[in-house]
């Protein structure tokens, strides 16, 4: 009898995770909580290659979801 669901994920993935959840299971009230891995709060995070790589990869996944995958469901 659940009516709401919380997704707990990293701050990189919350937007895409919520979008997918809403699309796949629209009858639930979805919320997301981001774990604080501290990467995006690192001073000058954009100068750290591994952080920029993760951010760029998540942007790619989000773009693919929005442009292609979302319309398959």
N, C-alpha and C positions, 0 to 999 in steps of 0.2 A: 503494500500500500504506500510505497514512497511516492512523493510528489516533487521532491527536489533532490538534486545531486550536486555535490561539490567535487570539482576536479582539482587535484593538487599536483602541480607540475613546476618546472623551473620558469623563471620570468621570461625566458626566451620563447616558450611554447604556449603561453596562456591564450593568446589571441586565436591561433590556429586550432588549438584543442577545443576551445569553446565553440568556435564556428563549426567544427566537425560534429561535436556533440549535439548542437542545436539541429543540424541538418539530419543526422542519423536517428536521433530520438527526440523529436520536437515536443512530445507530450510532457516532458519533465521541465522543471524550472532549474536551469543550469547556472552555477556560479563557479568561479575559479579562484584559487588561492595560489600565489606564486611563492615558492621557496626562495629564500634570499641566498643565492650562491655568491653574492657580492661582486660578481664580475662586472656588471654594468655600473656599479657604484664605485669601481676602481677609478682613481684620478687618471684622466687621460686614457681611458680604456681603449679608445680608437687607435692608440699607438702600440697596443699589444696585439701582435699578429694572431695568436690563438683565439683571442676574444673576437676580433674582427672576422676571422674565419667562421666562427660559430654564428655570429650575427648574420653574416652574408648567407650562410647555408639555410638559416631559418627563414630569411626573406625569400630565398628561392622556393622553399617548401610552401610558404604562405602564398606566393604568387601562383605556383602550380595548383594548389588547392583551389584558389579563387578562380583561376582561368579555365581549369580542365576538370579536376576531380569533382568539384562541387556539383557539376551538372550531370554527373553520372548517377546520382542517387535520386 
